[in-house]
């Protein structure tokens, strides 16, 4: 199966998600948050840096729970920026 290339909008949304997660993590370590969410630190690192711009829903949900973010807030903050 060949994956379709991501659009620029999808890449930007992934970058906004990464920024939101970094901000919500604050001073807590990447290892601490990843472990609490049941992820590897490398997975969280890829999401935060935009190298994994389209993480699975349950990955985002687990991070939201650990970081005390609502899914509504994530959708709102990561939505495309109107032009």
N, C-alpha and C positions, 0 to 999 in steps of 0.2 A: 504494500500500500504506500502510495506516494503522498506526502503531506503537501497541501497547497501552501505557497509562501504567504507569510503574514502581510497584511496591508500596513501601510504607514500608521493608520489609525489604531490598529491592533497593537503595534509596537509602542505607540505613545501611551495607550491605555495601560500596557504592562509597565512602562516606566512610572506612570502615576501610581499604580498599585505598589510598586517597589518603594517609592518615596513615602507613601502612606504607611506602609508596614515599618519602615525604618523610623519614621517619626513616632509611631505608636510604641515601638520597642523601647525608645528612649535609651537609658543607660543600661538596660538589661542586655545580657550577652546573647549573641546569635545562638549559641549552643543551648543556653537555658530555654529560650523561646521555642527553638526547633524541637527539643526533647519534650517539652510540655505539650506540643502540638502533634507529637508522634512522627516527626519528620527528621531527616538528616540536616545537619547544619549546612551542608553543601546545597541541598534543595532550597533552603531558605536564602542562602547567599545568591543563588541563581535568580530567584524571584525578586529579591531586593535590588539586584543590579540590572534587571531587565533582560538577562540572558534566558530566562524562562518566562516570557511575557504572557503566556496563556496557561497558568496552572489549573489543575483540575478543581472542580467546584468544592469537593470535600477537603482538599488541601487548603483552599481559601477559607472555608468554613472553620476548619480546625484552628487556623491562625487567628481568625476573627475572635473565636471564643477565648483563646489564650491572651490576646491583646485587648480584650474588652471592647471590640469594635462591632457595630451592628452591620449586617449585610447591606442594609439600606445606606448606611454611611459609605461603605465601600463602593457601592454602585454609583452613588452621587458624586463622590470624590474622584472616581476613575472614569466617569462618563466622558465622551468626547467634548472637547471645548468648542462651544458655538463660535462660528465665524461671523 
